């Protein structure tokens, strides 16, 4: 039997607190629905035959970092190394401590521990797109890498890893003996009027809508990476004049991708984004934060690659 087991992530957000997230049984909570970064052009191509994840012979199984851009390669290695370090702690410490993995680290661990499924990442020409995932093969856009901050790039990688996970679980529910996962995704689609097996536009929207429930979990993943490998932690001054972690900035970054591309190439805010952030002026503020980090301009808070 193939193995891509469930991991339960205990995620304690700096503020506000966030309950644990199970990435194997992800029927939406709190009304949230989406995620996909078309703010930087991220798209999800549901080619379940790509990347060797459905049928065929699979050779060596591992997490494959084929990034040739030095900065991007280092960012992804930071995400991977944290997963490895926590995995080692779980194995060698006696008694085994409770080591909490972030959402992104848990996804990497699932592929790392699998005896069947690869996760690969590279960079290439995606025109104006920041990232694309086919099956479990991720590509980060070269043009995007030239301008974006490290914070934006890490966010895009986390986003694309979630696409890879959902692609693999949904496409291989028989091999993985996980009918519950497919049923949950299909029920979500039915309940919300989406078509996971329709046109490319319909599939793209469904994926992005479905992922909105993980905004907090993705933000926590980004905070964890940024504190160790990025800025050291973006802060703000609170009402008492104290410096505190700017949780809302990271959460704004995690909203990146709550858009889908229609048949005319227009970027449309998902229903999830509108449900989670009802006020358009607030969504515009988030959109500007994402754009600043994508462009690496003077208003960005992340560091340039």
C-alpha positions in Angstrom: 0.0 0.0 0.0 1.3 3.5 -0.8 1.9 5.8 2.1 1.1 9.4 2.4 -0.2 9.6 5.9 -2.2 12.2 7.8 -0.3 14.7 9.9 -2.1 16.8 12.4 -0.5 20.2 12.8 -0.8 22.0 16.0 -0.4 25.6 15.1 -0.3 28.4 17.7 -0.5 31.7 15.9 1.2 34.7 17.5 -2.1 36.5 17.5 -4.9 35.5 17.2 -4.7 31.9 18.3 -5.4 29.3 15.6 -6.7 25.7 16.2 -4.9 22.7 14.9 -5.2 22.0 11.2 -5.5 18.5 9.8 -4.3 18.4 6.2 -5.8 15.1 5.5 -9.4 15.9 6.3 -9.9 19.5 5.1 -13.6 20.1 4.7 -13.7 23.9 5.2 -14.2 25.5 8.6 -15.1 29.1 9.5 -16.5 29.7 6.0 -13.1 30.1 4.4 -12.6 28.6 1.0 -9.7 29.7 -1.2 -6.1 30.3 -1.9 -4.0 30.6 -5.0 -1.6 33.4 -5.8 -2.6 35.1 -9.0 -1.5 38.3 -7.3 1.9 37.0 -8.5 0.5 34.9 -11.2 0.4 31.6 -9.4 -1.8 29.1 -11.1 -2.8 25.5 -10.5 -2.7 23.1 -13.4 -4.6 20.0 -12.5 -2.7 17.6 -14.6 -2.9 14.6 -12.4 -0.7 12.6 -14.8 2.1 15.0 -14.5 5.1 14.5 -12.3 4.6 10.7 -12.3 2.1 10.8 -9.5 -0.7 8.7 -11.1 0.2 5.4 -12.5 3.4 4.5 -14.3 6.7 3.5 -12.6 8.1 5.7 -9.9 11.9 5.5 -9.4 13.7 7.3 -6.6 11.4 9.0 -4.1 12.5 12.2 -2.4 12.0 15.9 -2.2 13.9 17.2 -5.2 15.3 20.8 -5.2 16.2 21.5 -8.8 16.1 25.3 -8.3 19.0 27.0 -10.1 18.3 30.5 -8.7 20.6 30.6 -5.7 18.2 32.7 -3.5 15.2 30.6 -4.3 17.2 27.4 -3.7 18.2 28.7 -0.3 14.6 29.7 0.6 13.3 26.3 -0.2 16.1 24.6 1.7 15.2 26.6 4.7 11.7 25.2 4.6 13.0 21.7 4.1 15.7 21.9 6.7 13.2 22.9 9.5 11.2 19.8 8.6 14.3 17.6 8.8 15.4 19.1 12.1 12.1 18.6 13.8 11.8 15.1 12.3 15.2 14.2 13.9 14.2 15.6 17.2 11.1 13.4 17.2 13.3 10.3 16.5 16.2 10.8 18.9 14.8 12.5 21.9 13.7 10.2 24.7 11.0 10.5 25.8 9.8 11.9 22.4 9.0 15.5 22.8 5.9 17.1 21.3 7.4 18.8 18.2 5.0 20.9 16.3 5.3 21.1 12.6 4.0 24.1 10.6 1.6 23.5 7.7 4.4 23.7 5.1 6.7 21.5 7.1 4.0 18.9 7.5 3.4 18.8 3.7 7.1 18.3 3.1 7.3 15.6 5.7 4.4 13.7 4.0 6.3 13.6 0.7 9.6 13.0 2.5 8.2 10.0 4.3 6.2 8.6 1.4 7.5 5.5 -0.4 5.8 6.4 -3.6 5.4 10.1 -4.3 8.0 12.7 -5.2 7.8 16.5 -4.7 10.0 18.5 -7.0 10.7 22.2 -7.4 12.5 24.1 -10.1 12.5 27.5 -11.7 11.7 28.4 -15.4 10.0 30.7 -17.8 6.4 31.2 -16.8 6.1 34.6 -18.4 4.2 36.8 -15.9 3.4 33.9 -13.6 5.0 33.6 -10.2 4.4 29.8 -9.9 2.8 26.8 -11.3 2.2 23.3 -10.1 1.5 20.2 -12.3 0.8 17.2 -10.1 3.5 17.5 -7.5 6.1 19.3 -9.7 6.4 23.0 -8.8 7.9 25.7 -11.0 8.7 29.2 -9.8 8.8 31.9 -12.5 12.2 33.3 -13.4 10.9 36.8 -14.1 9.1 36.8 -10.7 12.3 35.8 -8.9 14.2 38.8 -10.3 11.9 41.3 -8.6 10.2 39.6 -5.6 11.4 39.8 -2.0 12.4 36.6 -0.2 9.2 36.9 1.9 7.1 36.8 -1.2 9.0 33.9 -2.7 8.7 31.9 0.5 4.9 32.6 0.5 4.6 31.5 -3.2 6.5 28.2 -2.4 4.2 27.4 0.5 1.2 28.1 -1.7 2.5 25.8 -4.5 3.3 23.0 -2.0 -0.3 23.1 -0.9 -1.4 22.7 -4.5 1.0 19.7 -4.8 -0.4 18.1 -1.7 -4.0 18.5 -2.8 -3.2 17.3 -6.3 -1.6 14.1 -5.0 -4.2 13.3 -2.4 -7.2 13.9 -4.7 -5.8 12.1 -7.8 -4.5 9.0 -5.9 -7.2 8.4 -3.4 -7.4 4.7 -4.4 -3.7 4.1 -4.1 -3.6 6.0 -0.9 -6.7 4.3 0.4 -8.2 7.7 1.3 -11.7 7.9 -0.1 -12.7 10.2 2.8 -10.4 12.9 1.4 -11.9 12.8 -2.1 -15.4 12.6 -0.7 -14.7 15.7 1.5 -13.3 17.7 -1.5 -16.2 16.6 -3.7 -18.7 17.5 -1.1 -17.2 20.9 -0.7 -17.4 21.4 -4.5 -21.1 20.3 -4.5 -22.0 22.4 -1.5 -20.4 25.5 -3.0 -21.3 25.1 -6.7 -17.8 24.3 -8.0 -16.7 21.7 -10.5 -13.4 20.0 -9.7 -13.6 18.0 -13.0 -14.7 20.8 -15.3 -12.9 23.1 -17.6 -9.4 24.4 -16.7 -10.9 27.6 -15.4 -13.4 25.7 -13.2 -10.7 23.4 -11.8 -8.4 26.3 -11.1 -11.1 28.2 -9.2 -12.2 25.2 -7.2 -8.6 24.6 -6.0 -8.1 28.3 -5.0 -11.5 28.5 -3.3 -10.9 25.3 -1.3 -7.6 26.5 0.1 -8.9 29.7 1.7 -9.5 27.8 5.0 -5.7 27.6 5.5 -4.8 31.3 5.5 -3.8 31.2 9.2 -1.9 28.0 8.8 0.0 29.3 5.8 0.7 32.6 7.7 2.2 30.7 10.6 4.4 28.7 8.2 5.6 32.0 6.7 6.3 33.5 10.1 8.3 30.5 11.1 10.5 30.7 8.0 10.9 34.5 8.1 12.0 34.5 11.7 14.8 32.0 11.1 15.8 32.7 7.5 14.3 36.0 6.4 13.9 39.4 8.1 14.1 37.9 11.6 10.5 38.9 12.1 8.4 41.8 10.9 7.2 43.9 13.8 4.8 46.8 14.5 4.4 49.2 17.4 1.4 48.4 19.6 -0.8 50.7 21.5 1.5 50.7 24.4 4.5 51.6 22.3 6.0 48.1 22.4 7.4 46.2 19.4 5.3 43.1 18.6 5.1 40.7 15.8 3.0 42.1 12.9 0.7 39.0 12.6 -1.7 40.9 10.3 1.1 41.6 7.8 1.9 37.9 7.5 -1.7 37.0 7.3 -2.1 39.5 4.5 0.7 37.7 2.7 -1.1 34.4 3.2 -4.1 35.8 1.5 -2.0 35.9 -1.7 -3.7 33.9 -4.3 -7.3 34.4 -3.3 -7.9 35.1 -6.9 -8.7 33.0 -9.9 -8.2 33.6 -13.6 -11.4 33.8 -15.7 -11.6 32.7 -19.4 -10.5 36.2 -20.4 -7.4 36.2 -18.3 -8.8 38.6 -15.7 -7.9 38.1 -12.0 -11.1 37.8 -10.0 -11.4 37.8 -6.2 -12.6 34.4 -5.0 -15.8 34.0 -2.9 -13.5 32.9 -0.1 -11.5 36.1 -0.1 -14.7 38.1 0.0 -16.1 36.0 2.8 -12.9 36.2 4.9 -12.3 39.9 4.1 -15.8 41.4 3.4 -14.6 45.0 3.1 -13.3 45.8 -0.3 -11.0 48.6 1.0 -9.4 46.0 3.3 -8.9 43.6 0.4 -7.3 46.5 -1.6 -4.8 47.0 1.3 -3.9 43.4 1.2 -3.6 43.5 -2.5 -1.1 46.4 -2.3 1.0 44.5 0.3 1.2 41.5 -2.0 2.1 43.7 -4.9 4.8 45.6 -2.9 6.5 42.3 -1.9 6.1 40.9 -5.4 7.8 43.9 -7.0 10.3 44.3 -4.2 9.7 48.1 -4.1 10.4 50.6 -1.3 7.2 49.8 0.5 8.0 46.2 0.9 9.1 44.8 4.3 10.8 41.7 3.1 14.4 41.6 2.0 15.4 41.4 -1.7 16.9 38.2 -3.0 
